[in-house]
């Protein structure tokens, strides 16, 4: 089912929007949230400029980007046009979207430092200072009563102790994304030392271990918040024989209603997200537990719009225009 955007309310002033994102030619127009954000902006009369993160630079006190004017359309295989390549000063733009996918590595972190220089004249969504300082799996630690039993450590003895206490656990890289490197270690699984050795050979980062939540077999819920307020959720159900529910590894999206517990979690974290300029956020909830707060490049907009019939991107742009006014 393709989405036909509702007729937007025209803003009083057309905005100049820059999209810092992964290559637009490879996006799935029926799933990609960045494409949907750009589509709604264009429908509202805003102009679009597109560039990839490697084309961002700092030159003599100016934050510059080399990219193209962008036009999008909902036509598979022919979903965008680019204007003449140009190098622009992003201080001249009203909004810059920080939308490239992780990994959350030093390249990603560097872009957040550069985009910091645009404040306060240009609104960067989400605020790069707090995207950098609140990675998905670390921001949750501010809410220990909402998350499952969790330990972050590099020391093998600490990880072993967590495994001994909880038996059935999930082990994953702290700065991983998309379900990559996620392992379930059941009560009789003795591979924690081998996995620790493997991850230690790759990088010097800690690992995160959490108690396994059996409720994941019924789905990992993605709740979308706009400016701290929940607007809806989708459920992502793992494929048979799979622990991970990420859609690109076979997870199946399905319609779901938010529970009282979901709303309780959103009420607890929403004020902080709003205060820190995190306009578009996707949180992950398994059963009664918050497991991640996704600030970097959240997804799920198009699935939610199809299931609920809510124009989520219109709400996002309403929030942005309200902040700018």
Protein Blocks (a to p, Z undefined) as FASTA:
>chain_A
ZZddddddddfbdcddddddddfklpcfklpmklmmmmmmmmnopacddddfklgcceeh
iacdddddddddddehiabccdddddddfklpmbdcdfbdcdddfklmmmmmmmmmmpck
bccdddfklmmmmgfklmmmmmmmlpccddddfblklmmmmmmmnopacdddfkbgehia
iacddfklcklmmmmmmmmmmmmcdcddddddfklmnopcddddeehiafbdcdddddeh
iablcfknopacddddddfklmmmmmmmmmmmmmnopabccdddehjbcfbdcfklpghk
lmmmmmnopafklmmmmmmmmmmZZ
